[in-house]
Amino acid sequence: MPRKPAYDRDALIAQARDVFWRQGWAGTSLKDLERELKLKPGSFYAAFGSKDALYALTLERYAQDGVARLTAMAKELGPLGALKAQPRVVIEASEMPARACMLAKTYAELQAKGHDLAAQASLHMAEMKTCFTALFRRAQQAGDIGPDHDPDRLAARYQSDLLGLRLSAERDDVNAAEIAADIAADLDRL
């Protein structure tokens, strides 16, 4: 009879997500993962199969957490309120291992190599854009955004602004808080 693992798989995925988010795919070795997750090689392979399989799980977790956070904010603040709060939230969250978006970092790192993980990151970014589109559409239906705006186009621009903001927040010579405030203020002009 197989033994029950002595670890919490979900907690290990969250830990691995933070390592990959901070160091990237190429910058994270199997030894790094084994050390951070406190797993021996055999246990690592039994739990996750491979570095790429674990990375895919961390991308999925990252995307799910982002959608859940935005959905919760929309319930509390309404769709436009959530969209206005998101820029500030993503740059002020001190528990994040990096400011730049893990999905965008993965795509930028691995797309030129034709790596499957780049395609997965791209799919997750598309899912996030769909979430933004739904919020813009709901804000429009509530009368908070004019009827002449295309929610899908607004979502694409908004996502682009957030990705740029998150990358800028990694730099010491940029005031990301001002940019976040500008993105939120631009939404009031819709």
For each residue, the residues with C-beta under 8 A, 3 or more apart:
1:
2:
3:
4:
5: 9 43 46 47
6:
7: 11 12 37 38 39 43 47
8: 11 12
9: 5 12 13 47
10: 13 14
11: 7 8 14 15
12: 7 8 9 15 16 37 39 47
13: 9 10 16 17 54 57 58 61
14: 10 11 17 18 61
15: 11 12 18 19 36 37
16: 12 13 19 20 33 36 37 54 55 57 58
17: 13 14 20 21 58 61 62 102
18: 14 15 21 22 97
19: 15 16 22 23 28 32 33 36 97
20: 16 17 23 24 25 28 55 58 102
21: 17 18 58 62 96 97 98 102 105
22: 18 19 97 98
23: 19 20 27 28 32
24: 20 27 28 105 106 109
25: 20 28 55 106 109 110 115 117
26: 109
27: 23 24
28: 19 20 23 24 25 32 33 51
29: 32 33
30: 33 34 41 44 51
31: 34 35
32: 19 23 28 29 35 36
33: 16 19 28 29 30 36 37 39 44 51 54
34: 30 31 37 38 39 40 41 44
35: 31 32 38
36: 15 16 19 32 33
37: 7 12 15 16 33 34 44
38: 7 34 35
39: 7 12 33 34 43 44 47
40: 34 43 44
41: 30 34 44 45
42: 45 46
43: 5 7 39 40 46 47
44: 30 33 34 37 39 40 41 47 48
45: 41 42 48 49 50
46: 5 42 43
47: 5 7 9 12 39 43 44
48: 44 45 51 53 54 57
49: 45 53 54
50: 45 53 54
51: 28 30 33 48 54 55
52: 55 56 116 117
53: 48 49 50 56 57
54: 13 16 33 48 49 50 51 57 58
55: 16 20 25 51 52 58 59 106 117
56: 52 53 59 60 117 120
57: 13 16 48 53 54 60 61
58: 13 16 17 20 21 54 55 61 62 102
59: 55 56 62 63 102 103 106 117 120 121 124
60: 56 57 63 64 120 124
61: 13 14 17 57 58 64 65
62: 17 21 58 59 65 66 102 103 124
63: 59 60 66 67 103 124 127 128
64: 60 61 67 68
65: 61 62 68 69
66: 62 63 69 70 128
67: 63 64 70 71 127 128 131
68: 64 65 71 72
69: 65 66 72 73 89
70: 66 67 73 74 82 86 131 135
71: 67 68 74 75 131
72: 68 69 75 76
73: 69 70 76 77 81 82 85 86 89
74: 70 71 77 78 79 81 82 135 138
75: 71 72
76: 72 73 81 82
77: 73 74 80 81 82 84 85
78: 74 81 82 139 142 144
79: 74 82 83 134 135 136 138 139 142 144
80: 77 83 84 135 139 142 144 145 187
81: 73 74 76 77 78 84 85
82: 70 73 74 76 77 78 79 85 86 135
83: 79 80 86 132 135 136 139 158 187
84: 77 80 81 87 184 187 188
85: 73 77 81 82 88 89 184
86: 70 73 82 83 89 90 162
87: 84 90 91 161 162 165 179 180 181 183 184
88: 85 91 92 177 180 181 184
89: 69 73 85 86 92 93
90: 86 87 93 96 99 162 165 166 169 180
91: 87 88 99 165 166 169 176 177 180
92: 88 89 177
93: 89 90 96
94:
95:
96: 21 90 93 99
97: 18 19 21 22
98: 21 22 102 105 170
99: 90 91 96 166 167 169 170 176
100: 104 105 166 167 169 170
101: 104 105 162 163 166 167
102: 17 20 21 58 59 62 98 105 106 121
103: 59 62 63 106 107 121 124 125 128
104: 100 101 107 108 121 125 163 166 167
105: 21 24 98 100 101 102 108 109
106: 24 25 55 59 102 103 109 110 117 118 120 121
107: 103 104 110 111 118 121 122 125
108: 104 105 111
109: 24 25 26 105 106 118
110: 25 106 107 113 115 117 118 121
111: 107 108 114 115 118 122
112:
113: 110 118
114: 111 118
115: 25 110 111 118 119
116: 52 119 120
117: 25 52 55 56 59 106 110 120 121
118: 106 107 109 110 111 113 114 115 121 122
119: 115 116 122 123
120: 56 59 60 106 116 117 123 124
121: 59 102 103 104 106 107 110 117 118 124 125
122: 107 111 118 119 125 126
123: 119 120 126 127
124: 59 60 62 63 103 120 121 127 128
125: 103 104 107 121 122 128 129 159
126: 122 123 129 130
127: 63 67 123 124 130 131
128: 63 66 67 103 124 125 131 132 159
129: 125 126 132 133 155 156 159
130: 126 127 133 134 155
131: 67 70 71 127 128 134 135
132: 83 128 129 135 136 154 155 158 159
133: 129 130 136 137 151 152 154 155
134: 79 130 131 137 138 151
135: 70 74 79 80 82 83 131 132 138 139 155
136: 79 83 132 133 139 140 145 149 151 152 154 155 158
137: 133 134 140 141 151
138: 74 79 134 135 141 142
139: 78 79 80 83 135 136 142 144 145
140: 136 137 143 144 145 146 147 149 151
141: 137 138
142: 78 79 80 138 139
143: 140
144: 78 79 80 139 140 190
145: 80 136 139 140 149 151 154 190
146: 140 149 190
147: 140
148:
149: 136 140 145 146 153 154 190
150: 153 154
151: 133 134 136 137 140 145 154 155
152: 133 136 155 156
153: 149 150 156 157
154: 132 133 136 145 149 150 151 157 158 190
155: 129 130 132 133 135 136 151 152 158 159
156: 129 152 153 159 160
157: 153 154 160 161
158: 83 132 136 154 155 161 162 183
159: 125 128 129 132 155 156 162 163
160: 156 157 163 164
161: 87 157 158 164 165 183
162: 86 87 90 101 158 159 165 166 183
163: 101 104 159 160 166 167
164: 160 161 167 168
165: 87 90 91 161 162 168 169 176 179 180 183
166: 90 91 99 100 101 104 162 163 169 170
167: 99 100 101 104 163 164 170 171
168: 164 165 171 174 176 179
169: 90 91 99 100 165 166 174 176
170: 98 99 100 166 167
171: 167 168 174
172:
173:
174: 168 169 171 179
175: 178 179
176: 91 99 165 168 169 179 180
177: 88 91 92 180 181
178: 175 181 182
179: 87 165 168 174 175 176 182 183
180: 87 88 90 91 165 176 177 183 184
181: 87 88 177 178 184 185
182: 178 179 185 186
183: 87 158 161 162 165 179 180 186 187
184: 84 85 87 88 180 181 187 188
185: 181 182 188 189
186: 182 183 189 190
187: 80 83 84 183 184 190
188: 84 184 185
189: 185 186
190: 144 145 146 149 154 186 187
